[in-house]
Amino acid sequence: MFDIELLKKLANTFGPSGNEVAVRKIIQQEIRPYVDECRVNKLGNLIARKKGKGERVMLAAHMDEVALMVKKIDESGYIRLSPVGGTEPVTLIGQVAKILKPNGAPLCTGIISYGEVHEGNEIKELPKIDYFYVDTGLSKEELKKKGVGIGTYVIPTQNFNTLGNKDTITGKALDDRIGCYILIELAKVLKKTNLDVYFVFSVQEEIGLYGAKTSVYEVNPRWGIAVDVTIAADSDLKNNTSRIIGTGPFLTVKDSEIIASPVLDNHIEKVAEKNKIPLNLEIADFGTTDATNMMLHGGGVPSTILGVAIRNIHTTAGIASMKDIRNCIKLLKLVLETPPKF
C-alpha cells in the first residue's frame, strides 16, 4: 500500500535549509509509534531509534529543501533574493512563491519576476539570481509591518499531484521528502532485524551536509546508507538510456565526493538480485549526499547512497515514480533483515 497522502503532505510542507521545523513535526508524528526512541538534537536533526542487539546502523534522509532568502527590499517593495542551496535561476521565472513566517507557515504570496520578461525584451543570456525579484503587491512599509525583512525565507511552490497513470508523481521538494517518506514507511514495516537501527532525518543538507555531520557523532554507526534522490537522465531516450524513472531504485558507486563502500554496494546488489528487485547502478560526476559525512566519521564508516531518480530536480515540478519508491522500501527492508558482513 502506498500512503500518497503522507508523501503529498511532506512535499507540500515548507522546510528550507535552516528552518525544517514544520517538516520535522510531521515526521515525528508519523514515525513515533513505530520506534523505541525519538529525539531532536541541538542542530534540529530528528533521530528515531529502533532498538536491536546487533550493529548500529544509520539511515539518513534530509528534511530540508532548496529555497531563497530575502536579501534586500527595494523602495518599490520588490524583494531581492539570495539562494539557499543549489537553485537554477532560469527555473524561477514566473513562479508563485510563498514568503514564510519564522515557524515555516506561509505569510504572504508573491510572483518571482524578471525584468526582461515583463518588459517584452528578448532574453539573450541565462539570467542570474541578482536579476530576479519577488513582487508581492505590497509596499516596503507593508512588508515590514508583516515581519518580512532580511533573512526571511522565500520558497517557490506548486501543489503535489499525480500524472498519467497515477503512478507518476510531481511536486516541489521531492529532494528529499521522498527519502523521508521511504524511511517513515520502512520504520512501519521493519520487524525482523537484530540491528540497532537509527533513522536520521537531517537538516541543512542542501547547503553543506551539516545535519549528517553532527548526527553521525551521536549515532556512531558501524555502517550507513543515505536515502536520497538522483537526477533522472531520460528526457532523450534515443541517446541516453541511463537513470530512467520507473526502472527501479538507484545505488551509487561514486559521486563527486566519495566512492561508496564496495562491500555494502555488492551486498545490496545481491539482495536485489535474489529477490528480483530491479536495481540500477549510478556514477555521478556532480553532487553528493549525507553519505559523505557519514563515511568520514571517526576511523571511517562504510556508507553508500540508495534512492530513486527524479526529473526536474531542485524545481517546483520534480517528477518521480511511485513504483521506484515502493521497490526502494522493499529493498532496504530486506537489506536490514539480512545485513552485510564487514
C-alpha positions, 0 to 999 in steps of 0.5 A: 500500500502506498500512503500518497497522502503522507508523501503529498503532505511532506512535499507540500510542507515548507522546510528550507535549509535552516528552518525544517521545523514544520517538516520535522513535526510531521515526521515525528508524528508519523514515525513515533509509534513505530520506534523505541526512541525519538529525539531532536538534537541541538542542530534540529536533526530528528533521530528515531531509534529502533532498538536491536542487539546487533550493529548500529546502523544509520539511515539518513534522509534530509528534511530540508529543501532548496529555497531563497532568502530575502536579501534586500527590499527595494523602495518599490517593495520588490524583494531581492533574493539570495539562494539557499542551496543549489537553485537554477535561476532560469527555473524561477521565472514566473513562479508563485512563491510563498514568503514564510513566517519564522515557524515555516507557515506561509505569510504572504504570496508573491510572483518571482519576476524578471525584468526582461520578461515583463518588459517584452525584451528578448532574453539573450543570456541565462539570467542570474539570481541578482536579476530576479525579484519577488513582487508581492503587491505590497509596499516596503512599509507593508512588508515590514509591518508583516515581519518580512525583512532580511533573512526571511525565507522565500520558497517557490511552490506548486501543489503535489499531484499525480500524472498519467497513470497515477503512478507518476508523481510531481511536486516541489521538494521531492529532494528529499521528502521522498527519502523521508517518506521511504524511511517513515514507511520502512520504520512501519514495516521493519520487524525482523532485524537484530540491528540497532537501527537509527533513522536520521532525518537531517537538516541543512543538507542542501547547503553543506551536509551539516545535519549528517555531520553532527548526527553521525557523532551521536549515532556512531554507526558501524555502517550507513546508507543515505536515502536520497534522490538522483537526477533522472537522465531520460528526457532523450531516450534515443541517446541516453538510456541511463537513470530512467524513472520507473526502472527501479531504485538507484545505488551509487558507486561514486559521486563527486565526493566519495566512492561508496563502500564496495562491500555494502554496494555488492551486498545490496546488489545481491539482495536485489538480485535474489529477490528480483528487485530491479536495481540500477547502478549510478556514477555521478560526476556532480553532487553528493549526499549525507553519505559523505559525512557519514563515511568520514566519521571517526576511523571511517564508516562504510556508507553508500547512497540508495534512492530513486531518480527524479526529473526536474530536480531542485524545481517546483515540478520534480517528477518521480515514480511511485513504483521506484519508491515502493521497490526502494522500501522493499529493498532496504527492508530486506537489506536490514533483515539480512545485513552485510558482513564487514 
